[in-house]
């Protein structure tokens, strides 16, 4: 599958809460055995552990595999943290100039490191955090929302009682098996992403801003985007961490169809294991095939 590469303008329609499955919908919920098989095969193929949750927002049908298992959330948090900041600030406040110093820079900060002399607006910082996965930008967003504790409180307010923020970048990417700090589940991340991008956590103007950053993400070409046709609109946020962790969460807009919210998380046993982008792409394709009868 090819990546989405065009520029689109989208209209975001706010909805109340996560869609529930329809009682008499045209589609049936995929059977558990049917759902598990392709993901279990991918785990064997790549020597990895997978967590997958995909939601058809039109009829509430879901595809789920290890959806409640915990994984390091890595940089996927950046979308949710910006969503929290958008809840708390006016659009005018996003143009506030934030100054920072070389001492604030952390590993992988390709945008903020270029603006030590001038600083950046919170709008620009949000763009850098989501579209370029700039870690210093992510920490500046944390500062605005009360750090990991404030982030956690805001997530609890939208119904996410699974995600466990504790540290900032880049320490949050060092998560050992069995730890809960800085982890979440595929289902929790997908539902929180839905709340900010399509649900009622943000108004339409803020949702459009957030989704535009996701759609123009620069780090996800080989992941979720590679698992769907190139005429789909895709907005996503990737993440990487120790133990071969590779994640992607996103919104898929198939032509003339309701959007699909998806989270694909993965990890491996060894702390220094290499991650696999292709695993995320193939898991995405498998999930969408299970959701859509006419997927090609």
N, C-alpha and C positions, 0 to 999 in steps of 0.2 A: 504494500500500500504506500501511497505517496503522501507527503505532508501537505497541509493547507498552507498556501502561501500568498493568497490575495488579501486585499484590504476591503473590509466590509463595514457598513454602518448597521448596527442592530438596534432594535427597540426592545428593551427589557420590560416584560410585564410582571409586576409583583404578584405573588401568590401568598396565601396564608398557610404556613407550615409545609411539611413534606407531604407530597401527594400520597393518598392512600390507594391501594389496589381497588379497582372497580369491581362491583359485585357481579356484573354480567358483562364484562368486557369481551372484546373479540379475541384477545390473546389469553392463553393460560400461563400461569406461573410455571417456569421451567422446573422439572423434577430435580430433586437433590442429586440423584445419581447422574443424571444428564449434565447437571451443572458441574459436578466435581471432576468428571473424567478429563476434560481438556486441560484443566488447571493442574491436576495431579500429574499429568503427562509432562507439562511444562516444568514442574518442580523437578521431576526426574531428569529431564533433558538438561537443565541448567544447574542442577545441584543446589537448588535454592528453596526457600520457603516463600509462599505467596499469600497475600491477603487481597481480596477483590470485592468491590461492591459497586454495582452499577444500577442506576435507577432511571427508568423511563418516566419522565415527569408527566407524560400525557395520560397514562393509565395506571401508574403506580407499580407496574411490574418491576421486579428486581432480579438481578443475578448476584449471588453471594457465595463466596468461598473463603473460609477462615476469616469472615468479615469482622469478627469480634476479637481476633488475636491482636496482640500488641506488637508494634514495630516502632523503631525510631522514626519520628515524623520528619526529621531533617528540615530542609528548606521549604517544604510544603507549608510550614507555619506562616511563611511570609505573606501569603494571600490573606489568611485569616486575621493576622495582626493588622494589616492595612485595613481590612474590613472593620475591625474594631475601631481603629483611628478615625475612619470615615463616619462611624456612628457618633463619635465624641466631638468632632470638630465641624465648624461651618465650612462651606466651600471657600469662603474668603480666608479663613485661617490656614487653609492648605497652601496659600501663597506666602505664609510667614517664612522668613529667611532663618535658617538654622546654621550656626557656625560650629565647626569642629576642628580638631587639631590632629597632627600626625599621631599623637598618643592614642587617639580614638580609633585609628585604623586597625583592622584585623585582617587575617588572611582572606584573600579573594574579595577585593573591593575595587573592581575595575572602573567604576564610575566615581565613587566618592573620592578616591585618591587623586582624581584630576581637579578637584574643587576645594582643595585646602585653603586657597587664598580667598575664595569668594563665598564659600558656603553654598548651600542649596536650599530651595524651598521644600516644604513638606510634600508638595505635589511631585517635585522632581525626585525626592528621596523615595517616595512610594513607587514611582516608575522604576528607579534603579533597583529597589528591593525585589519587585515582582519580575520585571522583564529581564534583568541581568543577574538576578540572585546575588546582588551585592550585599555582603555580610555586614559591613559597617552601616549601610543604609538600614538594614534590618534592626540593628541595635539602636539606631536613632529613632526608629518607629517604636521599639520597646520603651525607650525613654519617654515618649509622648503618652503612652497608654499605661504607665505605672509598672513597667518591667514585666517579668514573667507572672508575678502575682496579679497584676492588673489584667494581664492577658487572660489568665485562668478565670478570674472573676467574670470577665465579659463573656467568655465562652459558656460558663455555667448559666449566664443570663439568657442565652439563646437555646439552652437545653442540652449542651454538650457537657456531660459529666464524666467523659472518658479521657479526653485529651489532658495531659498532665505537664504543663509548662513549669520548668524549674530554673533553667539556665539560659544564658544568652549565647550569641554567636562568638566563637565557634565551638565552645565547650558542649553545646547541646547535641552535637553530632557524635559524641563519644558515649554510646549506650551499649552496655553489655547485656547478653541474654538474661532474661528474668527481671531486669530493671523496669520500673514504671516511669521514672522521670524522663521527661521529654519524649514521651511515646504517645501513640494514639492507635486507633484501629481504622481499617478501611471504611467501615460504616460510619464511624463518628466523623472522620474527615470529610466524607462525601456529604453527609447531612449538614455539617457546618458550612461547607462550601455552598451547598444549595441555599442555606439561610441567607448568606450574604449576596450571592450572585443572582438568585432567582426568587427567593422567598421574601419574607417581610422584615428582615433585620436592617435593611437599608431602603431608602426611598429610591425612586426610579432614576433620578439624576446621579446619585452616588453609585447605584448599581451599574449604570452605563459606563461610568468612569472606571470602576473596578474591572468590569468585563473587557473594556477596551485594553487595559494593561495586560490582562490574561491572554487575549486574542493575539496581541503583538509580542508575546513572550519570545525571547531569543534562544532559550536553552532547551526547548522540548522537541525539536524536529525529529529526533530518532526514537521518541517514546510514544505517548498516546497518539500523537499526530500521525506517526508512521503506521498505526494500526487501523486507520479509517481512510475512506476515499478522499482524494484531494479536492473534491468539490464540497466537502463539509467544512463548516466553520468550527474551529477548535480554539478554546482558551484553556491554558493549563499552567500549572506550577510544579516544577520538578524538585527533587531533593536527593542528596547523597549523604551517606554517613558510614561509620565503621561497620565491619562485618558484611561488606558487600552490599550494603543497603542502597537500593535504587527505587525511588518512588515517583509517582506522578499523579496529580489530582486535576480534574478538569471538567469542563462543560463541552459537550458535543452538540452542534446544531446541524442535524441532517437536513437536506433540502426538503421543504414542505412537511417537516415532521416536528414534533415537540422535542425539546432538548433532552439530552441524556447527561446525567451527572455520574461521574465515575472516579473511583480511587483505586489505584493499583500499587500495592506496597510489596517490597521483596527484601529478603536478607539471606545471608549465608552463615555457616558455622564459624569460620575462621575470621579473626578480627581484621586481618589484612587481605581478605578475599577481594577479588575484582568483581565489580558489579556488571550487569548485563542490560544494556538498553533494549536489546532485541527481545528480552523476556517481557518487558513492559509492553512493547508493541504487540507481541503475539498474544499476551493475556488480554489486552484491549480488544483485539480483533475477535478473540474467542468469546468475550463477554458480549460484544455487540451482536455477534451471530446468534447467541442464545436469546437476546432481546428482540431481534428483528427477523421476521420470517423471510423478508425479501432482501436481506443484506447481501451485497456482492462486493 
